[in-house]
Amino acid sequence: MVVTAARRALHFVFKVGNRFQTARFYRDILGMKILRHEEFEEGCKAACNGPYDGKWSKTMVGFGPEDEHFVAELTYNYGIGEYKLGNDFMGITLASSQAVSNARKLEWPLSEVTEGVFETEAPGGFKFYLQNCSPPQSDPILKVTLAVSDLQKSLNYWSNLLGMKIYEKDEEKQRALLGYADNQCKLELQGIKGAVDHAAAFGRIAFSCPQKELPDLEDLMKRENQKILTPLVSLDTPGKATVQVVILADPDGHEICFVGDEAFRELSKVDPEGSKLLDDVSLISKFISP
């Protein structure tokens, strides 16, 4: 197995149809902050914004700096107002009594699924599970849950090939919990009957590793005849650090981004103007809308 002590869970990428309603959910309900906002004139070389070539934007939201927190990447493709949901993304679980309180105060729909755990939806239909308790000191985001069609096959991929530690495994419930470190957001794999359908709203989970590991990771996947969606490539962000990434797909087609850690730490520094940049775009969009 590869040595993975330096790997980090970074973020989950959501394609959103209304970034301003979505930002309101993350800011006002979940209590996250806008960490940075970036605009791009053409599609990403690694399809970060999906299979679209036009103008798009990226907004990073989280409970704290990306160095220490798992965050959400909200990608918006200009002119696309909604995406069909599949059964691939099953939810993000976070611990925050404040988020539960915010949702109640703002009358955002909540339903208690088990004692002290509330299900809610972000605009676009993405599910979140809010634990009505104080967040851990490390990060309120506890896990991302993805659907898999063959749990054992997926465990072989994520644990044996990508080097994740298996924290929990329940054959009866067909679920497993994996991660790279105790204090990081975990990946939960949940077995389902039938095929995993990614539809159009499919996302992507991102991890970092030392940049020197990226070519080895790509070679490993080639040797194991696993899918590589984007071979090692450099991605530019205007005015910010250039990062190197490899994009993979697991046995069910879940997209996985591995990015060189050193450059990503530069790229992902909190931009104090991030929230204002998003709000300014919001005002301009309203002004030019018919």
N, C-alpha and C positions, 0 to 999 in steps of 0.2 A: 504494500500500500504506500502511496505517496505521503511525504511528510507535509502536514497541513497546519502546523501551529500558527503560521502567519496568515492564514486565510480568514477573511471577514465576510459576514453577511451584510450587504450594503442597502439594497432597496428593492422594491417591487414596482414595476412599470405598469401604469394603467393608461389606456387610451380613453380620453374623456371627450364628450361632446359639448359640454358647457363648462369651461374651466372656472368661470366665476362662481356659479352655483356650487361647483365641486370644491373650490377653495373655501367658500363659506362653510361647507360641511367640515372640512379638515381644521379650519381655524376656530369657528364658533362652537361646533359640537365637540369634536375630539380634543380641541385645545392645542393643536399643533401651531408651529410658526412657519411662515414662508422663509426658506433658507436661501434660495436663489431662484432667479427667473431668467431664462435665456430664449432669445428668438433666433430662428434659422430660416434662411431664404430658400433652401432646398432640402430634400429628403436626406436622412442620415445614411452614410455608407454601410453601416451595420444594421440598417432597418430598425433603429431605436424607436422610430415613430410608426412602425408598421410598414406595410408595402405601399407607401405613398411617396410621391416625388416632390410634392409642392411645399409651400411655406408651412412651418410648424413651430410650436414652442414647447419648452420644457420648464416645469415648475417643480422644484423639490420642496417637500413639506415634511416636517418631523418635529419631535419633541425636543430636539437639541442638535448640536453639530453632527455632521455626517461621520466624523471621525469616531464618534462614540455611540451613535444611535442608528437603528434601522429606520429608514424613511420611505416615503412614497414619491415616485416620480410620475407626475401628471403630464402626459404628452397630449397636445392638442393639435390636430391637423385642421388648418383653416378650411372652412366650407363643409366639414363633416360634423353633423349635429348629433349623431347617435351611432352606436355599434351594437350588433346583435350579440347577446351573451351566449356562451356555451356552458358546459358543465365542468370546465377545467379548474376554474378558480373557486374554492369553497369558502374562503374567508380569511380575514386577519383577526387575531385575538389580541386584545390589549387590556391591561389592568389600569382602570382609571375611574374612581367614583366621581371625579369631577366631570368626566365625559357623560356619565349617566345623568348627573345633575343638570348639565348643560342641555342635554336632549329633552329632558322633562320640562325645563324652564322655557325652551324655545318651541315646545310641542312638536319635536321631531319624532316620527314614529319609532316606538321601541316595543319589543315583545320579549318577555322573560322565557327563555328556553329551558334553563335549569335554574335552580336556586342561586340568585346572585349573578347570573349571566344573562345579558340582554342582547338580542339580535337587532341590528339596524342596518340600513342600506345607505351607501353613498349615492349621489346622483349617478345614473347609469346602471344601477342595480347591484353594484358590488357589495357583498356582505361583510359586515364587521360584527365581532362579538366583544361586548364590553363587560369586563368583570367589575362588579361594583365593590372595589376594594382599593386600598392605597397602592400606587405603582411601586415596583421594585426600584432600588436606587440606580440600577444600571440603565434600564430602558423600559418604558411602559409596554412597548410592543413585544409580545411574547412569542407568537408563532404565525407563520403563513401556512395555510392548508391548501394542498393541491390534490386533485383527484388522480388516481392511477388505476389502470385496468388489471395489473398483475403486480401485487405488492412485492413478491420475492424478486421479480425481475428488476423492479425499481430500486429495491434495497441494494441489489448487486451493483447497479449503476452508481447510485448516490454514495454508497459506503465504500465499495471495493474500488471503483474507478475514481470518484471525486474525493474520496478520503474523509467523508463525514462520519462522525461518531454516532452510533445508534444509542439514543438515550432511553427510549421505550419501544416495546414491540408487543402488539396484542393481535395474535392470530385470529382470535374469535371475532374481534371487531374490525379486523383487517385494517389496522392503522399502525403507524410507526412515527416516532419523533426523532429527528436527527439534527445535528448542529456541528459547528466547528469549535465552539467554546461554550463553557457553562454560562457565561454572562452575555452571550449573543442571542439574538432572535433565532428561533428554531424553525426548521422546515418539518411540517407534518404531512405525511403521505396517507391518504385515505382511499382504500380500495372501493371501487364502485363496480356494479354489474354493467357489462357492455363497454363500449368504446368511449374514450375521452374525446369530447367535441370542443374544439377551441373557437369555433364560429369566427366572428370578426373582432370581438372585443378582447381577444387573447392578450395576455400580458407577458412579462418576462421578469425573472428573478436574477439579481446581480450579486456577485461576490468579487472580492479583490484577492489577489495573491501577489507575491513579489514578481516584478516584471520579468525577471529571468526565468520564471517557471512557465510562462505562457507558451513558448515554443515546445517545451516538453509535454505540456498538457495537450496541445494540438497533436503532437506525434503519438501520444498514448491513445487518443481517440481514433486516429487513423489505424493504428495497429489493431485496435479492438473492433474495427468496422462500425464505429458509432458515428452518428450524424454530426457534421460540422456545418452550421448554417452560414457562418462568415469566418473564413480563415483569418489569421492574425492580421490586423489592420490598424492604422493610426487614425484617430478621430480628432478633428479640430473643433474647438469652441472659440468663437471670436473673442479676442482679448484675454483668453485664459489658456491654461496648460493643455497640451496635446496628450492624449492618452492612447494606450494600445489595448485592444480588446480581441478576444476570441469568443464567438457566439456558438453555443452548442445546443443540441436538442436531446432530451432524455427519451427513453423508449416510448413514451406517450406523446412526444412532440412538445413538451414544455420547453420554452426557450430559456436558456441560461447564458448569462453574460459573465465572463471572467475578465477583469480589468487589472492592469498593472497598478499596484497599490501606491507606489511612490508618487507617480504623476497624478493619480486620482485624488490623493490627499491635497495636492495643490489646487486641482480643479474644483474640489468640493468645499472649499472654504466658504463659510457663511458670508453672503453679500448683504450688508446692512440695508442696501437699497432694494433688495429683492421684492419685498411686499409692495413698495411704492411702484416698482417697475410693472408688476402685475396689475395693480390698480389703475395705473396710467393707461395701460393697454385696454383695460375695461372701459374707461371713460371714452377713449378714442373709438372703440368698437360701437359703443352706444350712439356716439355722435354721428357716425357714418352709416349706421343701420337705417334702412328705409322706414 
